[in-house]
Amino acid sequence: MNFGRRIILYLFGFSLGAIIVWFGLMKDRPDDALTSWLPSKRVIMQLDTNKQVPSASTARWMLCRGISAQDLKFVIKNGEVMFGKSDVHAKPVPKYVMEGKTPKGLKLSILCAASPTQTDILSCLEPGNPKDTCNCK
């Protein structure tokens, strides 16, 4: 058997194996099933599935800005975990910073504390704006 025939047989077997794996294991999986084991996806799943409870100051800020709880949920679900700004080793629960845009296009930075049963939203800010420009009391 010459070298060219060996290459053809190898490629045929590799292709057949790839097709069997695709139809047997991968065909009916959701798109994010392959990346759900990554750290950011795991954090997003934990924060999204838990009950989200904003702090009193965050709730007041949201009311002043016209930001709803659904907007925060959207940012948490579709945003990006900023591990460089997060404190993943904080005790008693880790704190994560999420950044993303609301459906209205407003960019938010959210600080969340991730306990096993609920997500405490400690602060919510608009990056680039002063810390607290809310005049509501």
C-alpha positions in Angstrom: 0.0 0.0 0.0 1.5 3.3 -1.1 1.6 6.5 1.0 -1.1 8.3 -1.0 -3.6 5.4 -0.4 -2.8 5.5 3.3 -3.6 9.2 3.5 -6.9 8.7 1.6 -7.9 5.9 4.0 -7.0 7.9 7.0 -9.0 11.0 5.9 -12.0 8.8 5.0 -11.9 7.2 8.5 -11.4 10.5 10.3 -14.3 12.1 8.3 -16.6 9.1 9.1 -15.7 9.3 12.8 -16.3 13.1 12.8 -19.8 12.6 11.2 -20.7 9.9 13.7 -19.6 12.1 16.7 -21.5 15.1 15.3 -24.8 13.2 14.8 -24.5 11.0 17.8 -23.4 13.6 20.4 -23.5 17.2 19.2 -26.5 17.6 16.9 -29.3 18.3 19.5 -27.2 20.3 22.0 -27.9 24.0 22.5 -25.2 26.4 21.1 -23.8 27.4 24.5 -23.4 23.8 25.8 -19.8 23.7 24.5 -18.8 26.8 26.4 -21.0 26.5 29.6 -18.0 25.1 31.6 -16.0 28.3 31.1 -15.7 30.5 34.3 -17.6 33.5 32.9 -20.5 31.3 31.7 -20.7 29.6 35.1 -20.8 32.9 36.9 -23.4 34.3 34.5 -25.6 31.2 35.0 -25.3 31.4 38.8 -26.1 35.2 38.9 -29.0 34.8 36.4 -30.7 31.8 38.0 -30.6 33.2 41.5 -33.2 35.7 42.8 -31.7 39.2 42.2 -32.1 41.6 45.2 -30.9 45.2 44.7 -29.6 47.2 47.8 -31.6 50.2 49.0 -29.2 52.7 47.4 -29.2 50.7 44.1 -33.0 50.6 44.1 -33.2 54.4 44.6 -30.6 55.0 41.9 -32.5 52.7 39.5 -35.8 54.5 40.2 -34.1 57.9 39.6 -32.6 56.7 36.3 -35.7 54.8 35.1 -33.9 51.4 35.1 -36.1 48.4 35.7 -35.3 45.1 37.3 -35.6 43.5 33.8 -32.9 45.8 32.5 -30.6 44.6 35.3 -31.5 41.0 34.5 -30.8 41.6 30.8 -27.3 43.0 31.6 -26.5 40.1 33.9 -27.6 37.5 31.4 -26.0 39.1 28.3 -23.2 41.1 29.8 -19.6 40.3 30.4 -18.0 39.3 33.7 -15.0 41.7 34.4 -12.8 39.3 36.5 -10.1 42.0 36.7 -12.5 44.3 38.7 -14.2 41.4 40.6 -13.2 40.0 44.0 -13.7 36.3 43.5 -12.1 35.4 46.8 -14.1 37.7 49.0 -15.6 36.2 52.2 -18.3 35.2 52.8 -19.4 35.4 49.1 -17.6 36.3 46.0 -18.3 39.7 44.3 -18.5 40.0 40.5 -18.6 43.1 38.3 -20.8 42.7 35.3 -20.7 45.2 32.4 -23.1 45.4 29.5 -25.8 47.4 27.8 -29.5 47.4 28.5 -32.1 47.0 25.7 -32.4 50.8 25.7 -28.6 51.0 24.9 -27.6 52.3 28.4 -24.2 50.9 29.4 -24.2 49.7 33.0 -21.6 48.3 35.5 -23.2 46.2 38.1 -21.5 44.9 41.3 -23.1 41.6 42.5 -22.5 39.4 45.5 -23.2 35.8 44.5 -24.5 33.8 47.4 -25.8 30.2 46.6 -29.5 31.3 46.8 -29.6 34.9 45.8 -27.7 37.6 43.9 -27.3 40.8 45.9 -26.9 43.8 43.6 -24.6 46.0 45.7 -24.2 48.9 43.2 -25.1 49.9 39.7 -23.3 52.7 37.8 -23.0 54.2 34.4 -19.3 54.0 33.4 -18.0 57.5 32.6 -20.6 59.4 34.6 -20.0 60.8 38.1 -20.6 58.4 40.9 -24.0 59.7 42.0 -25.7 62.4 40.1 -29.1 61.5 41.3 -30.9 64.4 42.9 -33.8 62.3 44.2 -34.1 62.0 47.9 
